[in-house]
């Protein structure tokens, strides 16, 4: 299943007709991803901004990257010609983090899930891909009439799932999970009862997804849990873990969309 969910850079060079999205971003600099895109991107790729396109408006609760309005998100995809069965390729340069967020959003709304570029933008350049700096023109299509996200929970849903015995997985780095450091959110620590499976373990340092054996080792006994709920800091990098789970056949895992930034807002 992993090979069907990923696309190799050499294959992308020969891809005849698909919609490509550049999902590069930096949590430290909100404008960095778009600046990178304008400097150079895969020919034909459109840029999707994590804050403006792949997230909704922030409020007191709901986390740093709440889910976007589903109707608005469907309209956004339609502006780029994406229908429910359109072949989509997504890439980033952050070990699948941005691309996996788009994968989760589209899959949870019933779209054909995008394939993620294995190794990201650097893999494209490494096989001789030539970047372009001019954004392409888009050909719009009609958006679906009914749009809703599925496969996620809010804090009340999380409490209910934990009460039913669900295994809660924290996707952040071990030091953040342990509460030894917290560079982003106002409170350090993790949700009581959560186990830790850092999202970076899904890929190698160059952003290539590890093989099935390594992924099974990463998950260990958690793969056998009846129900899995996955979170991170704000619901973005958790999608890398969810992508890995789906590649192993566990496509039933639930995203706690607000994640730690939502949970700690109630403290």
Secondary structure as the mmCIF struct_conf table of DSSP 4:
data_model
#
loop_
_struct_conf.conf_type_id
_struct_conf.id
_struct_conf.beg_label_comp_id
_struct_conf.beg_label_asym_id
_struct_conf.beg_label_seq_id
_struct_conf.end_label_comp_id
_struct_conf.end_label_asym_id
_struct_conf.end_label_seq_id
HELX_RH_AL_P HELX_RH_AL_P1 UNK A 2 UNK A 5
STRN STRN1 UNK A 6 UNK A 7
HELX_RH_AL_P HELX_RH_AL_P2 UNK A 9 UNK A 13
TURN_TY1_P TURN_TY1_P1 UNK A 14 UNK A 14
BEND BEND1 UNK A 17 UNK A 17
STRN STRN2 UNK A 19 UNK A 22
BEND BEND2 UNK A 27 UNK A 28
TURN_TY1_P TURN_TY1_P2 UNK A 30 UNK A 31
HELX_RH_AL_P HELX_RH_AL_P3 UNK A 32 UNK A 39
STRN STRN3 UNK A 41 UNK A 42
TURN_TY1_P TURN_TY1_P3 UNK A 43 UNK A 44
HELX_LH_PP_P HELX_LH_PP_P1 UNK A 45 UNK A 45
STRN STRN4 UNK A 46 UNK A 47
TURN_TY1_P TURN_TY1_P4 UNK A 50 UNK A 53
BEND BEND3 UNK A 54 UNK A 55
BEND BEND4 UNK A 60 UNK A 62
TURN_TY1_P TURN_TY1_P5 UNK A 64 UNK A 65
HELX_LH_PP_P HELX_LH_PP_P2 UNK A 66 UNK A 69
HELX_RH_AL_P HELX_RH_AL_P4 UNK A 70 UNK A 79
TURN_TY1_P TURN_TY1_P6 UNK A 80 UNK A 81
TURN_TY1_P TURN_TY1_P7 UNK A 84 UNK A 85
STRN STRN5 UNK A 88 UNK A 91
BEND BEND5 UNK A 93 UNK A 94
TURN_TY1_P TURN_TY1_P8 UNK A 95 UNK A 96
HELX_RH_AL_P HELX_RH_AL_P5 UNK A 97 UNK A 108
TURN_TY1_P TURN_TY1_P9 UNK A 109 UNK A 110
BEND BEND6 UNK A 111 UNK A 111
HELX_LH_PP_P HELX_LH_PP_P3 UNK A 112 UNK A 114
STRN STRN6 UNK A 115 UNK A 117
TURN_TY1_P TURN_TY1_P10 UNK A 118 UNK A 119
HELX_RH_AL_P HELX_RH_AL_P6 UNK A 120 UNK A 126
TURN_TY1_P TURN_TY1_P11 UNK A 127 UNK A 128
STRN STRN7 UNK A 131 UNK A 132
BEND BEND7 UNK A 134 UNK A 134
HELX_LH_PP_P HELX_LH_PP_P4 UNK A 135 UNK A 138
HELX_LH_PP_P HELX_LH_PP_P5 UNK A 142 UNK A 144
BEND BEND8 UNK A 145 UNK A 145
BEND BEND9 UNK A 151 UNK A 151
STRN STRN8 UNK A 152 UNK A 153
HELX_RH_AL_P HELX_RH_AL_P7 UNK A 155 UNK A 163
TURN_TY1_P TURN_TY1_P12 UNK A 164 UNK A 165
HELX_LH_PP_P HELX_LH_PP_P6 UNK A 166 UNK A 166
STRN STRN9 UNK A 167 UNK A 170
BEND BEND10 UNK A 172 UNK A 172
HELX_RH_AL_P HELX_RH_AL_P8 UNK A 174 UNK A 177
TURN_TY1_P TURN_TY1_P13 UNK A 178 UNK A 179
BEND BEND11 UNK A 180 UNK A 180
BEND BEND12 UNK A 183 UNK A 187
BEND BEND13 UNK A 189 UNK A 189
TURN_TY1_P TURN_TY1_P14 UNK A 192 UNK A 193
STRN STRN10 UNK A 195 UNK A 196
HELX_RH_3T_P HELX_RH_3T_P1 UNK A 199 UNK A 202
STRN STRN11 UNK A 203 UNK A 203
TURN_TY1_P TURN_TY1_P15 UNK A 205 UNK A 206
BEND BEND14 UNK A 207 UNK A 207
HELX_LH_PP_P HELX_LH_PP_P7 UNK A 208 UNK A 208
STRN STRN12 UNK A 209 UNK A 209
HELX_LH_PP_P HELX_LH_PP_P8 UNK A 210 UNK A 211
HELX_RH_AL_P HELX_RH_AL_P9 UNK A 212 UNK A 219
HELX_RH_3T_P HELX_RH_3T_P2 UNK A 220 UNK A 224
BEND BEND15 UNK A 226 UNK A 226
STRN STRN13 UNK A 228 UNK A 231
BEND BEND16 UNK A 233 UNK A 236
TURN_TY1_P TURN_TY1_P16 UNK A 237 UNK A 237
HELX_RH_AL_P HELX_RH_AL_P10 UNK A 238 UNK A 247
TURN_TY1_P TURN_TY1_P17 UNK A 248 UNK A 249
TURN_TY1_P TURN_TY1_P18 UNK A 251 UNK A 252
STRN STRN14 UNK A 254 UNK A 256
TURN_TY1_P TURN_TY1_P19 UNK A 257 UNK A 258
HELX_RH_AL_P HELX_RH_AL_P11 UNK A 259 UNK A 263
HELX_RH_3T_P HELX_RH_3T_P3 UNK A 264 UNK A 266
#
